[in-house]
Amino acid sequence: MKEGDLVELSSYGRKLVCIKEFINCLGVITWISPELANKLDYRVDWYKDGEVLKSKHRRKDLKLFKR
């Protein structure tokens, strides 16, 4: 994944209670951590009901959006 990619929650991410608000939302990766040791490596802008919600995620929480 790279900055600017459209993403959605992966099947693993959909099971997490802490990020359930992003289910069925579309997001754009806005920043990727350059450090490999950083746990939350991806910053995503989520678009939901005309609002933009910002959140950080691990790689396994996300998958590329496919039409």
DAZIPE-V411515 format. One line per field, one symbol per residue. ss: DSSP state (H for helix, E for strand, - for the rest). A space follows every 50 residues. Layout:
ss->???
//
This chain:
ss->-----EEEE-HHHHH-HHHHHH---EEEEEEE---------EEEEEEE-- EEEEEEE-HHHEEE---
//
